[in-house]
Amino acid sequence: QVRLVESGGGLVQPGGSLRLSCVASGFTLDDYAIGWFRQAPGTEREGVSCISRSGPFTYYADSVKGRFTISRDNGKNTVYLQLNSLKPEDTATYYCATKISCGSTNWYSARQYNYWGQGTQVTVSS
């Protein structure tokens, strides 16, 4: 069955880095675009980034642009999100999800995604 498993979260100090992984099983990863979302307690789920099926197109929320980098290794059925220069406001549970494709006008809409992982917690604190 389709499954996505996130990992790599943890506790880091402001300015630190983490690399999140999203490992897919039950489907061919390169058939799907992959988005990363995050959700802090009491807030709506926020689109963070999306990468197209073969990887040439990427999208980022303004709040993370220049600090986060999304990439994929289809041979490993894995999508990564490199988080650099982390800020306390980045604290959230991070989720990956599948979509047929991501485009500039709607990549950030959670309702457009089909399958979701269970999330990995990122905490940025001194």
N, CA, C and O atoms as a printed pandas DataFrame, in Angstrom:
     atom_number atom_name residue_name chain_id  residue_number  x_coord  y_coord  z_coord
0              1         N          GLN        A               1    0.839   -1.188    0.000
1              2        CA          GLN        A               1    0.000    0.000    0.000
2              3         C          GLN        A               1    0.880    1.246    0.000
3              4         O          GLN        A               1    2.048    1.201    0.384
4              5         N          VAL        A               2    0.306    2.331   -0.428
5              6        CA          VAL        A               2    1.022    3.588   -0.470
6              7         C          VAL        A               2    1.365    4.016    0.948
7              8         O          VAL        A               2    0.517    4.017    1.840
8              9         N          ARG        A               3    2.606    4.374    1.132
9             10        CA          ARG        A               3    3.049    4.811    2.447
10            11         C          ARG        A               3    4.162    5.832    2.301
11            12         O          ARG        A               3    5.047    5.689    1.458
12            13         N          LEU        A               4    4.107    6.849    3.119
13            14        CA          LEU        A               4    5.145    7.860    3.205
14            15         C          LEU        A               4    5.592    7.948    4.654
15            16         O          LEU        A               4    4.764    8.019    5.562
16            17         N          VAL        A               5    6.888    7.944    4.870
17            18        CA          VAL        A               5    7.434    8.010    6.218
18            19         C          VAL        A               5    8.461    9.120    6.279
19            20         O          VAL        A               5    9.467    9.093    5.569
20            21         N          GLU        A               6    8.201   10.096    7.133
21            22        CA          GLU        A               6    9.124   11.202    7.335
22            23         C          GLU        A               6   10.079   10.884    8.479
23            24         O          GLU        A               6    9.732   10.166    9.416
24            25         N          SER        A               7   11.271   11.425    8.385
25            26        CA          SER        A               7   12.241   11.292    9.459
26            27         C          SER        A               7   13.213   12.462    9.382
27            28         O          SER        A               7   13.203   13.232    8.422
28            29         N          GLY        A               8   14.044   12.585   10.396
29            30        CA          GLY        A               8   15.085   13.593   10.397
30            31         C          GLY        A               8   14.822   14.794   11.271
31            32         O          GLY        A               8   15.694   15.649   11.426
32            33         N          GLY        A               9   13.642   14.875   11.844
33            34        CA          GLY        A               9   13.349   15.984   12.721
34            35         C          GLY        A               9   14.098   15.874   14.030
35            36         O          GLY        A               9   14.725   14.856   14.322
36            37         N          GLY        A              10   14.026   16.926   14.807
37            38        CA          GLY        A              10   14.698   16.942   16.085
38            39         C          GLY        A              10   14.731   18.324   16.672
39            40         O          GLY        A              10   14.066   19.240   16.187
40            41         N          LEU        A              11   15.508   18.469   17.716
41            42        CA          LEU        A              11   15.676   19.736   18.411
42            43         C          LEU        A              11   16.998   20.371   17.988
43            44         O          LEU        A              11   18.059   19.759   18.107
44            45         N          VAL        A              12   16.920   21.592   17.498
45            46        CA          VAL        A              12   18.122   22.319   17.076
46            47         C          VAL        A              12   18.054   23.746   17.584
47            48         O          VAL        A              12   16.977   24.269   17.873
48            49         N          GLN        A              13   19.214   24.366   17.688
49            50        CA          GLN        A              13   19.287   25.768   18.073
50            51         C          GLN        A              13   19.026   26.670   16.875
51            52         O          GLN        A              13   19.239   26.259   15.735
52            53         N          PRO        A              14   18.570   27.889   17.117
53            54        CA          PRO        A              14   18.419   28.827   16.008
54            55         C          PRO        A              14   19.706   28.947   15.205
55            56         O          PRO        A              14   20.801   29.010   15.765
56            57         N          GLY        A              15   19.557   28.978   13.895
57            58        CA          GLY        A              15   20.701   29.005   13.010
58            59         C          GLY        A              15   21.214   27.641   12.609
59            60         O          GLY        A              15   22.067   27.533   11.728
60            61         N          GLY        A              16   20.710   26.606   13.235
61            62        CA          GLY        A              16   21.133   25.258   12.933
62            63         C          GLY        A              16   20.465   24.692   11.701
63            64         O          GLY        A              16   19.684   25.368   11.032
64            65         N          SER        A              17   20.782   23.435   11.410
65            66        CA          SER        A              17   20.298   22.775   10.201
66            67         C          SER        A              17   19.783   21.385   10.510
67            68         O          SER        A              17   20.216   20.737   11.463
68            69         N          LEU        A              18   18.855   20.945    9.689
69            70        CA          LEU        A              18   18.352   19.585    9.700
70            71         C          LEU        A              18   18.099   19.155    8.269
71            72         O          LEU        A              18   17.860   19.990    7.396
72            73         N          ARG        A              19   18.149   17.869    8.028
73            74        CA          ARG        A              19   17.715   17.325    6.754
74            75         C          ARG        A              19   16.594   16.338    6.999
75            76         O          ARG        A              19   16.789   15.311    7.649
76            77         N          LEU        A              20   15.429   16.650    6.481
77            78        CA          LEU        A              20   14.283   15.773    6.590
78            79         C          LEU        A              20   14.220   14.839    5.392
79            80         O          LEU        A              20   14.557   15.222    4.272
80            81         N          SER        A              21   13.792   13.628    5.637
81            82        CA          SER        A              21   13.635   12.642    4.581
82            83         C          SER        A              21   12.193   12.174    4.520
83            84         O          SER        A              21   11.512   12.078    5.540
84            85         N          CYS        A              22   11.745   11.889    3.327
85            86        CA          CYS        A              22   10.425   11.322    3.086
86            87         C          CYS        A              22   10.623   10.101    2.213
87            88         O          CYS        A              22   10.939   10.220    1.029
88            89         N          VAL        A              23   10.439    8.937    2.791
89            90        CA          VAL        A              23   10.642    7.684    2.078
90            91         C          VAL        A              23    9.292    7.117    1.658
91            92         O          VAL        A              23    8.392    6.951    2.481
92            93         N          ALA        A              24    9.164    6.826    0.381
93            94        CA          ALA        A              24    7.915    6.344   -0.177
94            95         C          ALA        A              24    7.986    4.853   -0.462
95            96         O          ALA        A              24    9.039    4.323   -0.814
96            97         N          SER        A              25    6.865    4.194   -0.306
97            98        CA          SER        A              25    6.743    2.794   -0.673
98            99         C          SER        A              25    5.340    2.548   -1.210
99           100         O          SER        A              25    4.408    3.293   -0.907
100          101         N          GLY        A              26    5.200    1.501   -2.006
101          102        CA          GLY        A              26    3.899    1.156   -2.547
102          103         C          GLY        A              26    3.545    1.848   -3.845
103          104         O          GLY        A              26    2.462    1.627   -4.387
104          105         N          PHE        A              27    4.431    2.674   -4.349
105          106        CA          PHE        A              27    4.213    3.340   -5.623
106          107         C          PHE        A              27    5.550    3.797   -6.171
107          108         O          PHE        A              27    6.555    3.818   -5.461
108          109         N          THR        A              28    5.547    4.160   -7.428
109          110        CA          THR        A              28    6.752    4.663   -8.070
110          111         C          THR        A              28    6.861    6.151   -7.803
111          112         O          THR        A              28    6.026    6.936   -8.253
112          113         N          LEU        A              29    7.875    6.527   -7.083
113          114        CA          LEU        A              29    7.974    7.906   -6.626
114          115         C          LEU        A              29    8.007    8.895   -7.778
115          116         O          LEU        A              29    7.422    9.974   -7.682
116          117         N          ASP        A              30    8.679    8.546   -8.858
117          118        CA          ASP        A              30    8.809    9.512   -9.947
118          119         C          ASP        A              30    7.524    9.723  -10.735
119          120         O          ASP        A              30    7.512   10.493  -11.695
120          121         N          ASP        A              31    6.448    9.056  -10.347
121          122        CA          ASP        A              31    5.135    9.343  -10.920
122          123         C          ASP        A              31    4.443   10.511  -10.224
123          124         O          ASP        A              31    3.372   10.942  -10.651
124          125         N          TYR        A              32    5.048   11.024   -9.154
125          126        CA          TYR        A              32    4.382   12.025   -8.336
126          127         C          TYR        A              32    5.300   13.180   -7.991
127          128         O          TYR        A              32    6.501   13.018   -7.776
128          129         N          ALA        A              33    4.691   14.343   -7.948
129          130        CA          ALA        A              33    5.319   15.459   -7.276
130          131         C          ALA        A              33    5.174   15.264   -5.769
131          132         O          ALA        A              33    4.237   14.611   -5.309
132          133         N          ILE        A              34    6.096   15.828   -5.010
133          134        CA          ILE        A              34    6.065   15.693   -3.561
134          135         C          ILE        A              34    6.105   17.079   -2.933
135          136         O          ILE        A              34    6.938   17.918   -3.277
136          137         N          GLY        A              35    5.191   17.291   -2.014
137          138        CA          GLY        A              35    5.175   18.532   -1.269
138          139         C          GLY        A              35    5.548   18.313    0.184
139          140         O          GLY        A              35    5.320   17.242    0.747
140          141         N          TRP        A              36    6.119   19.333    0.777
141          142        CA          TRP        A              36    6.345   19.380    2.216
142          143         C          TRP        A              36    5.433   20.448    2.810
143          144         O          TRP        A              36    5.337   21.563    2.298
144          145         N          PHE        A              37    4.775   20.085    3.888
145          146        CA          PHE        A              37    3.918   20.989    4.633
146          147         C          PHE        A              37    4.345   20.981    6.085
147          148         O          PHE        A              37    5.065   20.088    6.533
148          149         N          ARG        A              38    3.900   21.968    6.800
149          150        CA          ARG        A              38    4.170   21.992    8.232
150          151         C          ARG        A              38    2.959   22.550    8.963
151          152         O          ARG        A              38    2.162   23.307    8.409
152          153         N          GLN        A              39    2.850   22.153   10.216
153          154        CA          GLN        A              39    1.735   22.604   11.027
154          155         C          GLN        A              39    2.180   22.729   12.475
155          156         O          GLN        A              39    2.653   21.768   13.083
156          157         N          ALA        A              40    2.021   23.912   13.007
157          158        CA          ALA        A              40    2.272   24.165   14.411
158          159         C          ALA        A              40    0.956   24.087   15.163
159          160         O          ALA        A              40   -0.102   24.279   14.565
160          161         N          PRO        A              41    0.993   23.812   16.452
161          162        CA          PRO        A              41   -0.250   23.728   17.224
162          163         C          PRO        A              41   -1.097   24.983   17.082
163          164         O          PRO        A              41   -0.594   26.101   17.201
164          165         N          GLY        A              42   -2.382   24.790   16.827
165          166        CA          GLY        A              42   -3.302   25.902   16.710
166          167         C          GLY        A              42   -3.259   26.647   15.400
167          168         O          GLY        A              42   -3.913   27.682   15.268
168          169         N          THR        A              43   -2.511   26.159   14.423
169          170        CA          THR        A              43   -2.406   26.819   13.130
170          171         C          THR        A              43   -2.866   25.891   12.014
171          172         O          THR        A              43   -2.969   24.677   12.192
172          173         N          GLU        A              44   -3.139   26.490   10.868
173          174        CA          GLU        A              44   -3.475   25.704    9.692
174          175         C          GLU        A              44   -2.211   25.128    9.072
175          176         O          GLU        A              44   -1.114   25.660    9.240
176          177         N          ARG        A              45   -2.390   24.043    8.362
177          178        CA          ARG        A              45   -1.270   23.435    7.667
178          179         C          ARG        A              45   -0.772   24.376    6.573
179          180         O          ARG        A              45   -1.559   24.922    5.801
180          181         N          GLU        A              46    0.530   24.553    6.520
181          182        CA          GLU        A              46    1.162   25.507    5.632
182          183         C          GLU        A              46    2.039   24.795    4.622
183          184         O          GLU        A              46    2.852   23.945    4.987
184          185         N          GLY        A              47    1.880   25.137    3.361
185          186        CA          GLY        A              47    2.761   24.602    2.344
186          187         C          GLY        A              47    4.154   25.188    2.477
187          188         O          GLY        A              47    4.316   26.404    2.582
188          189         N          VAL        A              48    5.150   24.332    2.472
189          190        CA          VAL        A              48    6.539   24.743    2.617
190          191         C          VAL        A              48    7.276   24.687    1.288
191          192         O          VAL        A              48    7.974   25.631    0.918
192          193         N          SER        A              49    7.118   23.578    0.569
193          194        CA          SER        A              49    7.860   23.384   -0.669
194          195         C          SER        A              49    7.225   22.277   -1.486
195          196         O          SER        A              49    6.462   21.463   -0.965
196          197         N          CYS        A              50    7.545   22.254   -2.767
197          198        CA          CYS        A              50    7.096   21.179   -3.645
198          199         C          CYS        A              50    8.148   20.966   -4.714
199          200         O          CYS        A              50    8.805   21.910   -5.154
200          201         N          ILE        A              51    8.302   19.717   -5.127
201          202        CA          ILE        A              51    9.236   19.373   -6.190
202          203         C          ILE        A              51    8.506   18.553   -7.238
203          204         O          ILE        A              51    7.714   17.669   -6.911
204          205         N          SER        A              52    8.778   18.853   -8.496
205          206        CA          SER        A              52    8.100   18.179   -9.585
206          207         C          SER        A              52    8.578   16.741   -9.729
207          208         O          SER        A              52    9.530   16.321   -9.071
208          209         N          ARG        A              53    7.915   16.005  -10.586
209          210        CA          ARG        A              53    8.148   14.559  -10.701
210          211         C          ARG        A              53    9.595   14.205  -10.985
211          212         O          ARG        A              53   10.142   13.297  -10.360
212          213         N          SER        A              54   10.217   14.901  -11.908
213          214        CA          SER        A              54   11.598   14.608  -12.253
214          215         C          SER        A              54   12.592   15.561  -11.610
215          216         O          SER        A              54   13.802   15.405  -11.775
216          217         N          GLY        A              55   12.092   16.538  -10.883
217          218        CA          GLY        A              55   12.939   17.401  -10.101
218          219         C          GLY        A              55   13.372   18.728  -10.667
219          220         O          GLY        A              55   14.033   19.480   -9.951
220          221         N          PRO        A              56   13.048   19.079  -11.911
221          222        CA          PRO        A              56   13.563   20.348  -12.416
222          223         C          PRO        A              56   12.849   21.575  -11.869
223          224         O          PRO        A              56   13.388   22.680  -11.934
224          225         N          PHE        A              57   11.647   21.401  -11.332
225          226        CA          PHE        A              57   10.876   22.536  -10.848
226          227         C          PHE        A              57   10.653   22.402   -9.354
227          228         O          PHE        A              57   10.243   21.350   -8.864
228          229         N          THR        A              58   10.925   23.466   -8.648
229          230        CA          THR        A              58   10.736   23.504   -7.214
230          231         C          THR        A              58   10.036   24.791   -6.824
231          232         O          THR        A              58   10.135   25.805   -7.515
232          233         N          TYR        A              59    9.328   24.737   -5.710
233          234        CA          TYR        A              59    8.558   25.870   -5.216
234          235         C          TYR        A              59    8.759   25.973   -3.717
235          236         O          TYR        A              59    8.912   24.967   -3.025
236          237         N          TYR        A              60    8.755   27.207   -3.226
237          238        CA          TYR        A              60    8.985   27.446   -1.808
238          239         C          TYR        A              60    8.076   28.542   -1.297
239          240         O          TYR        A              60    7.765   29.500   -2.004
240          241         N          ALA        A              61    7.658   28.381   -0.060
241          242        CA          ALA        A              61    6.970   29.463    0.615
242          243         C          ALA        A              61    7.931   30.625    0.825
243          244         O          ALA        A              61    9.132   30.424    1.008
244          245         N          ASP        A              62    7.399   31.828    0.797
245          246        CA          ASP        A              62    8.245   33.002    1.000
246          247         C          ASP        A              62    9.001   32.941    2.327
247          248         O          ASP        A              62   10.130   33.421    2.429
248          249         N          SER        A              63    8.382   32.356    3.326
249          250        CA          SER        A              63    8.977   32.326    4.651
250          251         C          SER        A              63   10.215   31.445    4.743
251          252         O          SER        A              63   11.001   31.586    5.681
252          253         N          VAL        A              64   10.403   30.542    3.789
253          254        CA          VAL        A              64   11.545   29.629    3.836
254          255         C          VAL        A              64   12.474   29.789    2.646
255          256         O          VAL        A              64   13.542   29.179    2.614
256          257         N          LYS        A              65   12.097   30.581    1.686
257          258        CA          LYS        A              65   12.896   30.740    0.473
258          259         C          LYS        A              65   14.300   31.221    0.823
259          260         O          LYS        A              65   14.478   32.163    1.596
260          261         N          GLY        A              66   15.282   30.558    0.243
261          262        CA          GLY        A              66   16.668   30.885    0.511
262          263         C          GLY        A              66   17.259   30.140    1.684
263          264         O          GLY        A              66   18.477   30.146    1.863
264          265         N          ARG        A              67   16.429   29.495    2.493
265          266        CA          ARG        A              67   16.903   28.748    3.649
266          267         C          ARG        A              67   16.676   27.248    3.509
267          268         O          ARG        A              67   17.483   26.449    3.986
268          269         N          PHE        A              68   15.594   26.868    2.864
269          270        CA          PHE        A              68   15.254   25.454    2.693
270          271         C          PHE        A              68   15.494   25.041    1.248
271          272         O          PHE        A              68   15.343   25.842    0.326
272          273         N          THR        A              69   15.869   23.780    1.064
273          274        CA          THR        A              69   16.080   23.234   -0.268
274          275         C          THR        A              69   15.430   21.863   -0.367
275          276         O          THR        A              69   15.694   20.982    0.452
276          277         N          ILE        A              70   14.588   21.689   -1.360
277          278        CA          ILE        A              70   13.950   20.402   -1.594
278          279         C          ILE        A              70   14.693   19.680   -2.712
279          280         O          ILE        A              70   15.145   20.303   -3.673
280          281         N          SER        A              71   14.813   18.379   -2.579
281          282        CA          SER        A              71   15.461   17.571   -3.596
282          283         C          SER        A              71   14.869   16.173   -3.564
283          284         O          SER        A              71   14.147   15.812   -2.635
284          285         N          ARG        A              72   15.179   15.396   -4.581
285          286        CA          ARG        A              72   14.664   14.035   -4.600
286          287         C          ARG        A              72   15.679   13.081   -5.204
287          288         O          ARG        A              72   16.487   13.455   -6.055
288          289         N          ASP        A              73   15.617   11.850   -4.746
289          290        CA          ASP        A              73   16.411   10.755   -5.281
290          291         C          ASP        A              73   15.424    9.644   -5.577
291          292         O          ASP        A              73   15.099    8.835   -4.708
292          293         N          ASN        A              74   14.954    9.613   -6.804
293          294        CA          ASN        A              74   13.920    8.644   -7.157
294          295         C          ASN        A              74   14.416    7.208   -7.043
295          296         O          ASN        A              74   13.630    6.300   -6.772
296          297         N          GLY        A              75   15.705    6.999   -7.246
297          298        CA          GLY        A              75   16.265    5.667   -7.087
298          299         C          GLY        A              75   16.153    5.143   -5.674
299          300         O          GLY        A              75   16.096    3.931   -5.465
300          301         N          LYS        A              76   16.119    6.041   -4.695
301          302        CA          LYS        A              76   15.948    5.667   -3.299
302          303         C          LYS        A              76   14.524    5.883   -2.811
303          304         O          LYS        A              76   14.234    5.703   -1.629
304          305         N          ASN        A              77   13.640    6.267   -3.715
305          306        CA          ASN        A              77   12.253    6.556   -3.359
306          307         C          ASN        A              77   12.170    7.572   -2.218
307          308         O          ASN        A              77   11.354    7.439   -1.306
308          309         N          THR        A              78   13.016    8.569   -2.289
309          310        CA          THR        A              78   13.148    9.500   -1.178
310          311         C          THR        A              78   13.165   10.943   -1.671
311          312         O          THR        A              78   13.782   11.266   -2.686
312          313         N          VAL        A              79   12.481   11.787   -0.938
313          314        CA          VAL        A              79   12.530   13.226   -1.125
314          315         C          VAL        A              79   13.094   13.837    0.150
315          316         O          VAL        A              79   12.776   13.400    1.256
316          317         N          TYR        A              80   13.929   14.844   -0.018
317          318        CA          TYR        A              80   14.583   15.483    1.110
318          319         C          TYR        A              80   14.158   16.936    1.220
319          320         O          TYR        A              80   13.790   17.573    0.234
320          321         N          LEU        A              81   14.217   17.433    2.418
321          322        CA          LEU        A              81   14.070   18.856    2.659
322          323         C          LEU        A              81   15.210   19.279    3.576
323          324         O          LEU        A              81   15.241   18.922    4.754
324          325         N          GLN        A              82   16.136   20.037    3.024
325          326        CA          GLN        A              82   17.249   20.559    3.793
326          327         C          GLN        A              82   16.826   21.873    4.424
327          328         O          GLN        A              82   16.435   22.809    3.727
328          329         N          LEU        A              83   16.904   21.939    5.733
329          330        CA          LEU        A              83   16.500   23.118    6.487
330          331         C          LEU        A              83   17.745   23.776    7.058
331          332         O          LEU        A              83   18.405   23.211    7.930
332          333         N          ASN        A              84   18.062   24.951    6.577
333          334        CA          ASN        A              84   19.210   25.708    7.056
334          335         C          ASN        A              84   18.750   27.009    7.699
335          336         O          ASN        A              84   17.623   27.461    7.494
336          337         N          SER        A              85   19.636   27.592    8.472
337          338        CA          SER        A              85   19.361   28.870    9.127
338          339         C          SER        A              85   18.015   28.847    9.839
339          340         O          SER        A              85   17.196   29.753    9.684
340          341         N          LEU        A              86   17.809   27.815   10.605
341          342        CA          LEU        A              86   16.510   27.608   11.225
342          343         C          LEU        A              86   16.187   28.689   12.246
343          344         O          LEU        A              86   17.056   29.197   12.955
344          345         N          LYS        A              87   14.910   29.015   12.292
345          346        CA          LYS        A              87   14.377   30.014   13.199
346          347         C          LYS        A              87   13.342   29.371   14.112
347          348         O          LYS        A              87   12.762   28.345   13.757
348          349         N          PRO        A              88   13.102   29.952   15.270
349          350        CA          PRO        A              88   12.057   29.401   16.139
350          351         C          PRO        A              88   10.703   29.289   15.455
351          352         O          PRO        A              88    9.939   28.374   15.759
352          353         N          GLU        A              89   10.393   30.187   14.547
353          354        CA          GLU        A              89    9.121   30.140   13.834
354          355         C          GLU        A              89    9.003   28.948   12.901
355          356         O          GLU        A              89    7.915   28.663   12.401
356          357         N          ASP        A              90   10.105   28.245   12.657
357          358        CA          ASP        A              90   10.058   27.032   11.852
358          359         C          ASP        A              90    9.597   25.823   12.655
359          360         O          ASP        A              90    9.388   24.750   12.088
360          361         N          THR        A              91    9.439   25.978   13.940
361          362        CA          THR        A              91    9.004   24.879   14.788
362          363         C          THR        A              91    7.619   24.405   14.364
363          364         O          THR        A              91    6.672   25.191   14.318
364          365         N          ALA        A              92    7.508   23.120   14.055
365          366        CA          ALA        A              92    6.255   22.557   13.577
366          367         C          ALA        A              92    6.449   21.071   13.342
367          368         O          ALA        A              92    7.567   20.557   13.384
368          369         N          THR        A              93    5.346   20.395   13.096
369          370        CA          THR        A              93    5.407   19.049   12.559
370          371         C          THR        A              93    5.440   19.155   11.041
371          372         O          THR        A              93    4.617   19.846   10.441
372          373         N          TYR        A              94    6.386   18.476   10.431
373          374        CA          TYR        A              94    6.573   18.543    8.987
374          375         C          TYR        A              94    6.073   17.261    8.340
375          376         O          TYR        A              94    6.390   16.157    8.783
376          377         N          TYR        A              95    5.288   17.429    7.288
377          378        CA          TYR        A              95    4.679   16.319    6.579
378          379         C          TYR        A              95    5.080   16.342    5.111
379          380         O          TYR        A              95    5.251   17.413    4.528
380          381         N          CYS        A              96    5.229   15.176    4.520
381          382        CA          CYS        A              96    5.339   15.095    3.076
382          383         C          CYS        A              96    4.065   14.493    2.515
383          384         O          CYS        A              96    3.346   13.774    3.207
384          385         N          ALA        A              97    3.793   14.796    1.246
385          386        CA          ALA        A              97    2.558   14.355    0.616
386          387         C          ALA        A              97    2.751   14.261   -0.887
387          388         O          ALA        A              97    3.642   14.894   -1.455
388          389         N          THR        A              98    1.900   13.460   -1.525
389          390        CA          THR        A              98    1.996   13.240   -2.967
390          391         C          THR        A              98    0.961   14.054   -3.729
391          392         O          THR        A              98   -0.121   14.359   -3.228
392          393         N          LYS        A              99    1.331   14.393   -4.954
393          394        CA          LYS        A              99    0.452   15.083   -5.874
394          395         C          LYS        A              99    0.857   14.684   -7.290
395          396         O          LYS        A              99    2.023   14.376   -7.535
396          397         N          ILE        A             100   -0.077   14.686   -8.206
397          398        CA          ILE        A             100    0.264   14.343   -9.581
398          399         C          ILE        A             100    1.299   15.313  -10.131
399          400         O          ILE        A             100    2.237   14.907  -10.818
400          401         N          SER        A             101    1.129   16.569   -9.832
401          402        CA          SER        A             101    2.093   17.581  -10.236
402          403         C          SER        A             101    1.943   18.794   -9.338
403          404         O          SER        A             101    0.897   18.992   -8.720
404          405         N          CYS        A             102    2.978   19.596   -9.265
405          406        CA          CYS        A             102    2.884   20.858   -8.532
406          407         C          CYS        A             102    3.189   21.995   -9.487
407          408         O          CYS        A             102    4.151   21.949  -10.253
408          409         N          GLY        A             103    2.359   23.004   -9.426
409          410        CA          GLY        A             103    2.512   24.174  -10.262
410          411         C          GLY        A             103    2.522   25.434   -9.429
411          412         O          GLY        A             103    2.232   25.406   -8.234
412          413         N          SER        A             104    2.855   26.526  -10.062
413          414        CA          SER        A             104    3.050   27.776   -9.339
414          415         C          SER        A             104    1.788   28.306   -8.683
415          416         O          SER        A             104    1.870   29.062   -7.716
416          417         N          THR        A             105    0.622   27.925   -9.188
417          418        CA          THR        A             105   -0.615   28.507   -8.694
418          419         C          THR        A             105   -1.276   27.736   -7.566
419          420         O          THR        A             105   -2.128   28.284   -6.867
420          421         N          ASN        A             106   -0.903   26.470   -7.372
421          422        CA          ASN        A             106   -1.620   25.702   -6.360
422          423         C          ASN        A             106   -0.782   24.669   -5.627
423          424         O          ASN        A             106   -1.348   23.814   -4.945
424          425         N          TRP        A             107    0.505   24.706   -5.732
425          426        CA          TRP        A             107    1.341   23.702   -5.081
426          427         C          TRP        A             107    1.174   23.732   -3.571
427          428         O          TRP        A             107    1.362   22.717   -2.901
428          429         N          TYR        A             108    0.824   24.886   -3.039
429          430        CA          TYR        A             108    0.754   25.109   -1.603
430          431         C          TYR        A             108   -0.585   24.729   -0.991
431          432         O          TYR        A             108   -0.765   24.864    0.219
432          433         N          SER        A             109   -1.523   24.260   -1.793
433          434        CA          SER        A             109   -2.859   23.917   -1.313
434          435         C          SER        A             109   -2.881   22.463   -0.855
435          436         O          SER        A             109   -2.727   21.552   -1.668
436          437         N          ALA        A             110   -3.072   22.248    0.431
437          438        CA          ALA        A             110   -3.039   20.900    0.982
438          439         C          ALA        A             110   -4.120   20.001    0.393
439          440         O          ALA        A             110   -3.925   18.791    0.279
440          441         N          ARG        A             111   -5.238   20.573    0.024
441          442        CA          ARG        A             111   -6.343   19.786   -0.490
442          443         C          ARG        A             111   -6.021   19.130   -1.824
443          444         O          ARG        A             111   -6.731   18.214   -2.239
444          445         N          GLN        A             112   -4.981   19.570   -2.500
445          446        CA          GLN        A             112   -4.598   19.016   -3.785
446          447         C          GLN        A             112   -3.757   17.743   -3.657
447          448         O          GLN        A             112   -3.478   17.092   -4.664
448          449         N          TYR        A             113   -3.358   17.386   -2.467
449          450        CA          TYR        A             113   -2.471   16.253   -2.257
450          451         C          TYR        A             113   -3.247   15.012   -1.854
451          452         O          TYR        A             113   -4.308   15.099   -1.237
452          453         N          ASN        A             114   -2.710   13.865   -2.208
453          454        CA          ASN        A             114   -3.422   12.605   -2.076
454          455         C          ASN        A             114   -3.045   11.804   -0.836
455          456         O          ASN        A             114   -3.911   11.460   -0.032
456          457         N          TYR        A             115   -1.770   11.508   -0.679
457          458        CA          TYR        A             115   -1.292   10.685    0.417
458          459         C          TYR        A             115   -0.348   11.486    1.292
459          460         O          TYR        A             115    0.438   12.305    0.816
460          461         N          TRP        A             116   -0.448   11.226    2.576
461          462        CA          TRP        A             116    0.319   11.960    3.574
462          463         C          TRP        A             116    1.060   11.028    4.509
463          464         O          TRP        A             116    0.577    9.946    4.844
464          465         N          GLY        A             117    2.234   11.458    4.926
465          466        CA          GLY        A             117    2.934   10.766    5.983
466          467         C          GLY        A             117    2.427   11.195    7.343
467          468         O          GLY        A             117    1.521   12.021    7.454
468          469         N          GLN        A             118    3.025   10.624    8.377
469          470        CA          GLN        A             118    2.600   10.907    9.744
470          471         C          GLN        A             118    3.299   12.109   10.358
471          472         O          GLN        A             118    2.880   12.598   11.408
472          473         N          GLY        A             119    4.343   12.585    9.729
473          474        CA          GLY        A             119    5.009   13.788   10.177
474          475         C          GLY        A             119    6.238   13.532   11.026
475          476         O          GLY        A             119    6.379   12.480   11.650
476          477         N          THR        A             120    7.118   14.509   11.035
477          478        CA          THR        A             120    8.292   14.491   11.892
478          479         C          THR        A             120    8.413   15.859   12.553
479          480         O          THR        A             120    8.221   16.889   11.906
480          481         N          GLN        A             121    8.728   15.863   13.825
481          482        CA          GLN        A             121    8.722   17.089   14.602
482          483         C          GLN        A             121   10.053   17.823   14.480
483          484         O          GLN        A             121   11.124   17.243   14.654
484          485         N          VAL        A             122    9.954   19.104   14.178
485          486        CA          VAL        A             122   11.113   19.993   14.168
486          487         C          VAL        A             122   10.900   21.045   15.241
487          488         O          VAL        A             122    9.887   21.745   15.243
488          489         N          THR        A             123   11.847   21.153   16.147
489          490        CA          THR        A             123   11.777   22.149   17.202
490          491         C          THR        A             123   13.047   22.980   17.169
491          492         O          THR        A             123   14.152   22.443   17.247
492          493         N          VAL        A             124   12.888   24.281   17.053
493          494        CA          VAL        A             124   14.012   25.205   17.001
494          495         C          VAL        A             124   13.940   26.073   18.245
495          496         O          VAL        A             124   13.015   26.869   18.407
496          497         N          SER        A             125   14.910   25.915   19.113
497          498        CA          SER        A             125   14.870   26.602   20.396
498          499         C          SER        A             125   16.271   26.736   20.952
499          500         O          SER        A             125   17.137   25.894   20.716
500          501         N          SER        A             126   16.477   27.815   21.699
501          502        CA          SER        A             126   17.740   28.008   22.401
502          503         C          SER        A             126   17.815   27.171   23.667
503          504         O          SER        A             126   18.818   27.217   24.380
